[in-house]
Amino acid sequence: MFAYGGWADMSFVAAEVRQPQRNILRALLLGTGTVMGIYLLVNGAFLHALGLAGVAASKAVAADVLSLRLGEFGSKAISVLVVVSCLGAINGMLFTGARVFYALGTHHPTLRWLGTWNERTGVPLRSLVMQTVITLALVCVCRREGFERLVVFTAPFYWGFIALVAVSLIVLRLRGSTATGTFRTPLFPLLPLIFAVTSGAMVYAAIDYAIQRRSLEALWAVVVISFGLAWGLWDWKLRRR
């Protein structure tokens, strides 16, 4: 699930895509299919080079594979390539993630300050700044064993809200609340249900992992979710007024 974690990011910039009805679907299918193919080929190469036990025991699989033929130079070269690849991914996530906060600000009174588009730069500048501040704060707090701690902290509510996306699709379609001319969902509602159940399984796995390790990050995740629910209730009351 994490390997294809950016599959839906194209939809975040839908408002800036030409001919979105055709090009968004094409980008999602081609992007996900390409990533899947590369992922399977690369992992097949890793398994061929190191074997199943070697891959399981390795902490830096790509570096270990390259070092077999190219020695230390190969190990360092692939590490640099991974860093460059990460920078490209971060660049894309910065732009797509900020659009989500911008959209949030345009729909909710308490976050209206986020729903401002900077005409000079052509980006939602306030959303970008807020996203940067929050990200740097998480990096500073989780600087030790950072990746694992961030995963434990974010996984429960990340996958929880991903599951709710599928549930929301089902509810809105059944209510007839979606606009005319929207995308069709093949095998509706079977595919959204499978997606929701799969995401729910990830939520369960994340919570179980945190409980077994008595993780403090999991407690903070509960705090964040509780704060979000309280804010959502308050914002809903404001909009009703």
Summary of the structure (lengths in Angstrom):
residues: 241
radius of gyration: 20.7
end to end distance: 40.8
largest distance: 68.1
contacts: 615
relative contact order: 0.07
helix: 80%
strand: 1%
